[in-house]
């Protein structure tokens, strides 16, 4: 089989609105430099109504190898995909498009690596056979919540608590839980405080600052609450992990409150690194590399702790 060679004019980008804050260009540039791969990676601000035109650009403009996709484009580009992965079919959401060139034309393939990013960022121990899996929580019911739910399935969750603003709008997440065979309990976030007593980890898929008004209903302390008294005031499980996918600003009010209450916090940048690594593999098509080292390089590029060896 002929080995794929990245063309010298190769390019990729992150798509979304807004994308000025995105760290993806830093991550990808660091990885491609380390791998000595000539992919120029940029950020492109784009809205859903521009999806069809941009999909055509991917097919007709030279150099494209793929794009990373963030909100609000994760479902907007689905109609223009030729080869969606099984994950993308289940979720109805993508975060990665690969541009495949051949003698018969250009085909757009899609994947969702947010799932990998969440699983690896949480780094929870897998339950052994016969042992109950972790009880996991999710805040929000958008496209990233769908990826979070599939990640919960991979982590062997015994039950998932979904806390949302309006449970009647959680139909897609409920349907996915049924497909995955997951036990899902859906509650309005205003009734979420007792749930946190039992959660081993919580994944917030809310946009930046959206969780700020949820702190009090969730029983989490205000920023001014001393750490010494916060743990006694709140009901989170000691040492429970929060993964907040919103990383700008950081720390978020939710992350600060969670840590003050005695939990541990994982930045959304950690998720971004791990899902980005999978995109690097897909765009470069490199099969054999020291991916642990590349991961460390990407972590260093955005200032997040390197993962523990073997995690």
C-alpha positions in Angstrom: 0.0 0.0 0.0 1.3 3.4 -0.9 2.1 5.6 2.1 0.2 8.9 2.2 2.3 12.0 1.9 0.9 15.3 3.2 1.1 17.8 0.4 3.3 20.8 0.8 0.3 23.2 0.5 -1.8 21.3 3.1 -4.1 23.3 5.3 -6.7 22.8 8.0 -8.6 25.0 10.3 -11.0 25.2 13.2 -14.5 26.4 12.3 -17.1 28.1 14.6 -18.5 31.3 16.0 -16.8 32.8 17.8 -13.4 31.3 17.3 -11.1 34.1 18.3 -10.5 32.5 21.7 -9.8 29.0 20.3 -6.5 27.3 21.4 -6.8 24.7 18.6 -4.4 26.6 16.3 -1.7 26.5 19.1 -2.3 22.8 19.7 -2.2 21.7 16.1 0.7 23.9 15.2 2.8 22.4 18.0 1.8 18.9 17.0 2.6 19.3 13.3 5.9 21.0 14.0 6.9 18.0 16.2 5.8 15.6 13.6 7.5 17.6 10.8 4.2 17.7 8.8 3.5 20.8 6.6 -0.1 21.5 7.6 -1.0 25.2 8.0 -3.8 25.4 10.6 -5.9 28.5 11.1 -9.2 29.6 12.6 -12.2 30.6 10.5 -15.3 32.3 11.9 -18.3 30.8 10.3 -22.1 30.7 10.9 -24.5 27.8 10.1 -26.0 29.6 7.1 -22.6 29.4 5.5 -22.3 25.7 5.9 -23.1 24.7 2.3 -20.8 27.2 0.8 -17.9 26.2 3.1 -18.5 22.5 2.3 -18.1 23.4 -1.3 -14.9 25.2 -0.6 -13.5 22.1 1.0 -14.3 20.1 -2.2 -12.9 22.7 -4.6 -10.1 24.6 -3.0 -6.6 23.0 -3.1 -4.8 21.9 0.0 -7.6 21.1 2.4 -6.9 18.0 4.5 -9.5 18.6 7.2 -11.2 20.9 9.6 -12.0 20.9 13.3 -15.6 22.0 14.1 -16.9 23.7 17.1 -20.2 25.4 18.0 -22.5 26.3 16.3 -21.4 24.1 13.4 -21.4 20.6 14.8 -24.7 19.7 13.3 -24.9 22.4 10.6 -22.4 20.6 8.4 -23.9 17.1 8.7 -26.0 17.3 5.5 -22.8 17.9 3.4 -20.9 14.8 4.7 -20.4 11.8 2.4 -19.0 9.4 4.9 -20.1 9.9 8.5 -18.7 7.6 11.1 -21.0 5.4 13.2 -20.5 7.8 16.1 -21.5 10.8 14.0 -24.6 8.9 12.8 -25.6 8.1 16.4 -25.0 11.6 17.8 -26.0 13.7 14.8 -23.0 15.8 15.6 -19.4 16.0 14.3 -16.3 17.8 15.4 -14.0 16.7 12.7 -14.1 16.6 8.9 -11.5 14.9 6.8 -11.1 15.8 3.1 -10.2 12.7 1.0 -9.0 13.3 -2.5 -9.0 10.5 -5.1 -9.0 10.0 -8.8 -12.8 9.9 -8.7 -13.2 13.2 -6.8 -13.3 14.6 -3.3 -15.3 13.0 -0.4 -15.9 14.5 3.0 -15.7 12.1 6.0 -16.7 13.0 9.5 -15.8 11.9 13.0 -16.5 13.0 16.6 -13.4 13.0 18.7 -15.0 15.0 21.5 -15.8 11.5 23.0 -12.1 10.6 23.1 -11.3 13.9 24.6 -13.7 13.6 27.5 -12.8 10.0 28.3 -9.0 10.7 28.4 -9.4 14.1 30.2 -11.4 12.4 33.0 -9.0 9.5 33.1 -11.3 7.5 35.4 -10.4 3.9 36.3 -12.5 1.4 34.4 -14.7 -0.7 36.6 -13.7 -4.3 36.9 -16.1 -7.1 35.9 -18.8 -7.4 38.6 -18.2 -4.0 40.1 -20.7 -1.1 39.6 -19.5 1.6 37.3 -19.2 5.3 38.3 -22.2 7.5 38.7 -21.6 10.4 36.3 -23.4 13.7 35.8 -23.8 16.0 32.8 -24.8 19.7 32.7 -26.5 20.8 29.5 -28.2 19.0 26.6 -26.5 20.3 23.4 -24.3 18.6 20.9 -21.4 18.3 23.4 -23.7 16.7 25.9 -24.4 13.9 23.3 -20.6 13.3 23.1 -20.4 13.4 26.9 -23.1 10.7 27.1 -21.3 8.4 24.7 -18.1 9.0 26.8 -20.1 8.0 29.9 -20.9 4.7 28.2 -17.3 4.1 27.4 -16.4 4.8 31.0 -18.8 2.1 32.1 -21.2 4.5 33.9 -23.8 2.7 36.1 -26.1 5.7 35.8 -26.0 9.2 34.3 -27.7 12.2 35.8 -28.5 14.9 33.3 -29.2 18.4 34.7 -30.7 20.8 32.3 -32.7 24.0 32.1 -35.7 22.4 30.5 -36.0 18.6 30.6 -38.6 18.7 27.8 -35.8 19.8 25.4 -33.6 16.8 26.3 -35.2 14.4 23.8 -32.1 13.8 21.7 -30.0 12.9 24.8 -32.7 10.6 26.1 -32.9 8.8 22.7 -29.2 8.4 22.6 -29.2 7.0 26.2 -31.7 4.4 25.0 -29.5 3.5 22.0 -26.5 3.1 24.2 -28.3 1.1 26.9 -27.5 3.7 29.6 -29.7 4.5 32.6 -30.4 8.2 32.4 -32.1 10.4 34.9 -33.1 13.8 33.7 -33.7 16.7 36.1 -34.0 20.5 36.0 -30.8 21.9 37.4 -32.8 23.6 40.1 -33.3 20.1 41.6 -29.7 19.1 41.1 -28.1 19.7 44.5 -28.9 16.2 45.9 -27.6 14.5 42.8 -24.1 15.9 43.3 -23.9 14.0 46.6 -23.5 10.8 44.6 -21.7 11.8 41.4 -18.2 10.6 41.0 -17.6 13.1 38.2 -19.6 15.9 36.5 -19.1 17.0 32.9 -20.3 20.6 32.2 -21.0 21.0 28.5 -22.4 24.5 29.0 -21.0 27.5 27.1 -18.7 30.0 28.8 -20.3 31.7 31.8 -23.6 29.9 31.3 -23.1 27.9 34.5 -22.5 31.0 36.6 -26.2 31.3 37.5 -26.5 27.6 38.3 -24.1 27.6 41.3 -26.6 28.4 44.0 -29.3 26.0 42.8 -26.7 23.3 42.6 -25.6 24.0 46.2 -22.2 25.2 45.2 -20.5 28.0 47.1 -20.1 31.6 46.0 -16.7 32.8 45.1 -16.4 34.6 48.5 -17.0 31.5 50.5 -14.0 30.4 52.5 -12.8 26.9 51.5 -12.8 25.8 55.2 -16.6 26.3 55.4 -17.6 25.5 51.8 -17.2 21.7 52.1 -19.6 21.7 55.0 -22.1 23.8 53.1 -22.2 21.8 49.9 -23.2 18.3 49.0 -20.7 17.2 46.4 -19.0 13.9 46.9 -15.5 14.5 48.4 -12.9 14.4 45.6 -15.5 14.2 42.8 -14.1 15.4 39.5 -15.5 18.3 37.4 -14.6 18.5 33.7 -15.7 22.0 32.5 -15.4 22.0 28.7 -15.6 25.8 28.7 -12.0 26.9 29.2 -12.2 30.7 28.5 -12.3 32.4 30.9 -10.4 30.0 33.2 -10.9 29.2 35.9 -14.6 29.4 35.4 -16.9 30.3 38.2 -18.1 26.7 38.2 -14.6 25.4 38.4 -13.7 27.7 41.3 -16.9 26.8 43.2 -16.3 23.1 42.7 -12.7 23.2 43.9 -13.7 25.4 46.9 -16.3 22.7 47.8 -13.6 20.0 47.9 -13.8 18.6 44.4 -11.0 18.3 41.8 -11.1 20.1 38.5 -10.0 19.3 35.0 -9.8 22.1 32.5 -11.6 21.9 29.2 -8.2 22.5 27.6 -7.3 18.9 28.7 -10.2 17.6 26.7 -9.2 19.9 23.8 -5.7 18.4 23.8 -6.9 14.8 23.7 -9.6 15.3 21.0 -7.1 17.4 19.1 -4.6 14.6 19.1 -7.1 12.3 17.4 -7.7 15.0 14.8 -3.9 15.3 14.2 -3.8 11.6 13.5 -6.7 11.9 11.1 -5.4 14.9 9.2 -1.8 13.7 9.0 -2.7 10.0 8.5 0.5 9.1 10.4 0.1 5.6 11.8 3.3 5.3 13.9 4.6 8.1 16.1 5.4 8.7 19.8 1.9 9.9 20.5 2.5 10.2 24.3 5.3 12.6 23.5 3.1 14.5 21.0 0.4 14.8 23.6 2.9 16.3 26.1 4.1 18.8 23.5 0.4 19.9 22.9 -0.1 20.2 26.6 2.9 22.4 27.0 1.7 24.6 24.1 -1.4 25.6 26.0 -0.1 25.3 29.6 -2.1 22.3 30.9 -0.5 19.6 33.0 0.9 16.6 31.1 -1.2 13.5 31.7 0.2 10.9 34.0 2.1 8.2 32.2 -0.1 5.3 31.3 -3.4 7.2 31.9 
